[in-house]
Amino acid sequence: MIHAPRFSSLPVRHPSQRSPAIAIQIFVNRPVKDLPRSVGFFAQLGFTFNQQFTNENAACMIASEDIFVKLPGPVHTSDAGALPT
């Protein structure tokens, strides 16, 4: 017969003794062919952009408080897989 551990025997810690929660942020790359058109599309859907990481070559869309979508334009994606010569 297999006995499951009894949870009452686990040590109980006071909230002040627990480890702090780990902050997790997610960054997703979503290459686009037409950056201004893509930014306009997502803006019409209600998304906002982090202007600190947005320029003529790429945009950083804020999907939620901890999720960001990088929209690199064709300048960034054309040589993404190229090996240095």
N, C-alpha and C positions, 0 to 999 in steps of 0.2 A: 504494500500500500504506500502511495506517495503522499507525503505531507507538504502542503503549501506553507510557506513562511507566514507567521502570524504578524500582521501589520502592527499590532499593539506593542510588539517587542522592538520596533524601529525607534531609534532615538528621535525625540521631538525637539526641534530647535526653536528658540524664540525668534521672531521676525528680524530682530536686530543682529542675530548671529548668522543669518542666511547669506549666501553669496549674492552679490548684486546681479540683477538681470543683465544678460548680454544684449547689447544693442546690435541689431542686424539691419543692414541696408542692402538692397538689391539693385544692381545696375545692369541693364539689358541694352545691348547694341542692336539697333534695327536700321540697317542701311537703307537709304532712299535714293531714288534717281533724281527727283525734283524737290530739293529742300524747301524752297519757299511755298510750293504747293502743299507739301506735307505738313508744314507748320500751320498753314492756313486751315487745312482740313482738321487737324487735331485741335486747333484753337476754337473752331466752330463747334466741336464736340464738347468744349468746356475745359479742356486741359490748359494748364499754364506752363510757362517755361522759365527755367532758371537763367536769367540774363547773364549771370557771371560765367556760365559755361556755354553760351550761345553766341555764335558769330555767323559770318557768311558761309562757312564750311561745314558747320554742324550745329545741332540744337540739343538742349537737354530738357526733355519733357518731364514734368512732375506728375507721376501716375498716382502716388499717394505720399504720405509723410515719409515713408522709408523706401519707396520704389521709384526709380528714375529710369527713363528710357532715352538713351543717346541715339540721336538721328544723324549719323554721319552722311554727308552728301557724297556725290560721285568723286569729288577730289580726294576724299579719304579712302574710298572703297576701291578705286581703280588699281592701286598698287598694294593692296592689303596682303596679297599672297605672294608678292614678288620677292625673290631672294636678292640680297645685296650682290652687286657685281664687283 
